[in-house]
Amino acid sequence: MQNFIRFFTKIGSFLLFALLEGVALYLLFSSNSYQQSVFFTSANKVAGVLYAVEEAVGGFFYLKEDNEALLRENNTLHRQLERMENELARLTDTTRIALLRNEQPGEFDLIPAKVIHNSVTKLRNSITLKGGKQQGIEAGMGVANADGIVGVVSHVSDNFAVVIPLLCPPNRFSCKLKNSNTTGSLIWDGEDRRFALMEEVPPYVPVSKGDTVVTSGYSSIFPEGLMVGTVEEYDVGEDANYLILKVRLAVRFDALSTVRVIRFTGRKEYNQLKEEAEEE
């Protein structure tokens, strides 16, 4: 008790000063409107700063949760955008396959797929698609885009597929001259990615620069009439029995983005019948 009295005696003068100072400030601000406005303005500023600091500190602790919410939202928007791009690609398909699908409903179908890897500088190039068995893609299906044919599916997993493009010798693709229906085989010579060679064309067939080359339809890979390219130039082969046509390809293989995998509903029946005929 004596210690408390001594402590109070030491700070008594300070407490009395603080009390009188408080009373003086109260009388000053309560009786003078100018000082009162200054006080409340200053108090609001101090309170505003304190609230801002509190919000910043609180926001820092909730930053992780906000980032995770934004990431989930971005992923949702990305999936929606991808679905819209695939649907737009399907609706704006300008290849012959869209017409064939209308002329022969149920015989052909298109599966949109996005190119996620593409090589054009090798002798044997390949393309990887985001789309596989779960999307209905199978090995042996043809691949095209809005410009023309791209290649054929060689390997498939659940969600991915590998495509052998036109730029991959010694693979050949059956095609024909549109104006004369003369067939031949298309092969890339491994040189310029813009051109391929159409071989096995008889020398008596009239050919001109700019003639259109399309798919022949002589397989279950591509329907008839899909764009391949145009004749750039031609020459007689070494044995003079055939013409060799240099074809400017319609597809820009260095700018592939979205393609369509062509599903021929009668492909299995067609291939089975062909195998049985070859075995005889």
NORDA-V119090 format. One line per field, one symbol per residue. ss: DSSP state (A for helix, B for strand, O for the rest). Layout:
# NORDA-V119090
ss->???
This chain:
# NORDA-V119090
ss->OAAAAAAAAAAAAAAAAAAAAAAAAAAAAAAOAAAAAAAAAAAAAAAAAAAAAAAAAAAAAOAAAAAAAAAAAAAAAAAAAAAAAAAAAAAOOOOAAAAAAAAOOOOBBBBBBBBBBBOOOOOBOOBBBBOOAAAOOOOOOBBBOOOOBBBBBBBBOOOBBBBBBOOBOOOOBBBBBOOOOOBBBBBOOOOOOOBBBBBBBBOOOOOOOOOBBBBOOOOOOOOOOOBBBBBBBBBBOOOOOBBBBBBBBOOOAAAOOBBBBBBBOOAAAAAAAAAAAAAO
